[in-house]
Amino acid sequence: MDNLIRNYDGSITSNPQELVVPESVEEIQAVLRDKARYPSPVRAMGSYHSLTPCASSNGTMINMSKMTRVMHIDKEAGTFTAQAGLHFIDASKALRAHDPVK
């Protein structure tokens, strides 16, 4: 199976043996537990916008694009918790919706 992935400008490519697009933490846990089906190195990738091969793997790549939920915003503690696939612009929108500028 061809899993060729290119970054945004085509300067970095990767062809992992396995490409997984999980929708839950449990799916990621299953990948990490099944070393026979999902060979290492296992690397998580976001939008693959990097100009370095930091997310590239010839083993298993986990595409986080379906894990984009904002989990918790705590204004008092100054914390923001979200799934790993959330884009910065969407995090910004969530924060603004949570506490709009007056």
GIRAHU-V257503 format. One record per pair of residues at least 24 apart in sequence whose ideal C-beta (glycine too) atoms are under 8 Angstrom apart, sorted by sequence separation. I is the first residue (numbers start at 1). J is the second residue. D is the distance in whole Angstrom. If there is no record, write none. Layout:
# GIRAHU-V257503
i->I j->J d->D
i->I j->J d->D
This chain:
# GIRAHU-V257503
i->70 j->94 d->5
i->75 j->99 d->6
i->73 j->98 d->5
i->31 j->60 d->7
i->31 j->62 d->6
i->28 j->62 d->6
i->12 j->48 d->8
i->12 j->50 d->7
i->46 j->84 d->7
i->8 j->47 d->8
i->12 j->51 d->7
i->14 j->53 d->7
i->46 j->85 d->6
i->5 j->45 d->8
i->8 j->48 d->7
i->11 j->51 d->6
i->12 j->52 d->7
i->16 j->56 d->8
i->20 j->60 d->7
i->22 j->62 d->6
i->44 j->84 d->6
i->47 j->87 d->7
i->7 j->48 d->5
i->8 j->49 d->5
i->12 j->53 d->5
i->14 j->55 d->8
i->16 j->57 d->5
i->17 j->58 d->7
i->18 j->59 d->7
i->19 j->60 d->8
i->20 j->61 d->7
i->21 j->62 d->8
i->46 j->87 d->8
i->6 j->48 d->8
i->7 j->49 d->6
i->9 j->51 d->8
i->14 j->56 d->4
i->16 j->58 d->6
i->17 j->59 d->6
i->18 j->60 d->4
i->19 j->61 d->5
i->20 j->62 d->5
i->21 j->63 d->5
i->22 j->64 d->8
i->5 j->48 d->6
i->7 j->50 d->6
i->13 j->56 d->8
i->14 j->57 d->6
i->15 j->58 d->7
i->16 j->59 d->6
i->17 j->60 d->7
i->18 j->61 d->7
i->20 j->63 d->7
i->23 j->66 d->5
i->24 j->67 d->8
i->7 j->51 d->7
i->12 j->56 d->6
i->14 j->58 d->7
i->16 j->60 d->6
i->19 j->63 d->6
i->21 j->65 d->6
i->22 j->66 d->7
i->23 j->67 d->7
i->16 j->61 d->4
i->21 j->66 d->6
i->22 j->67 d->7
i->14 j->61 d->7
i->5 j->56 d->8
i->5 j->61 d->7
i->3 j->61 d->8
